[in-house]
Amino acid sequence: MRISVTIFLTDETITPTRLARELEARGFAGLYLPEHTHIPVERVTPYPAGGDLPREYGRTLDPFVALGQAAAVTERLGLGTGITLVAQHDPIDLAKQIATLDHLSGGRFTLGLGFGWNVEEAADHGVEWRTRRELVRDRMALMQALWADEPTAYEGEFGSVRASHAFPKPVQKRTLVGGAAGPKLFSHICAYADGWLPIGGRGLGESLPVLRAAWADAGRDPGALQVVPYAVLPTPGKLAHYAELGIEEVVLQLPPAGEGEVLKVLDEYARYVQDAAAGV
């Protein structure tokens, strides 16, 4: 099992370059970063976890800029988003960002994408909430047209692109969709992604068979489905359970803190990396 991490990097936390170097030195598999462009003060959307919205949500670094820094100081560390709010991006620009980061990092990028929870944030980007999932599906199809080996046109409900020369191309095009288990989410995963980023990783024993059945019904290769529990607070028992389910990568949650606190937690998590390397 590969052990990766995620963290809300902000202007108050450890820097991307220091964190990336420390992760690679300890043998971690990857670094995934979340995205929020801004948090409107006049917000009525409740925080999904309950209570007050944590401070770091309104201070989050741009994940592509931060991951570009991480890529420049590492050689093996995987780089990913968890998650990119695709509906809030121009898809032609986003396709270029993804392809450039993947090219410059030697194929180390994973696009973790989702549909968002903050209605006000999305509205400021011109997103109509009730159609945001269909918008994301449409934008993914447009980006995949730009990433095709030959110039490919796309005409969708929400956007279009002419057959175009668009380089560089992503090396691996690994795409994972985040969100809660359900038929609508699983239909998206089966339509245009390589797998699922289940937040927290709870209930996988019940939901994984459902996703695997939907995947097979869609004609996808059963062995190709990737499920990566995300933002996990680890225990040995929890990771052993994931291993029994056939999970090959887990993303552990780091605190949105300064260098000293983050490195202390990394040292604690390093035992899971060592156990995974030893096959424990």
Salt bridges, closest charged atoms under 4 A:
ASP11 OD2 - ARG59 NH2 2.63
GLU12 OE2 - ARG55 NH2 2.56
GLU12 OE2 - ARG59 NE 3.52
GLU22 OE2 - ARG18 NE 2.84
GLU22 OE1 - ARG26 NH1 2.36
GLU35 OE2 - HIS89 NE2 2.73
GLU121 OE1 - HIS36 ND1 2.72
ASP124 OD2 - HIS38 NE2 2.89
GLU128 OE2 - ARG130 NE 2.77
GLU249 OE1 - ARG2 NH2 3.16
GLU249 OE1 - ARG174 NH2 2.96
GLU259 OE2 - ARG18 NH1 2.42
ASP267 OD1 - ARG26 NH2 2.87
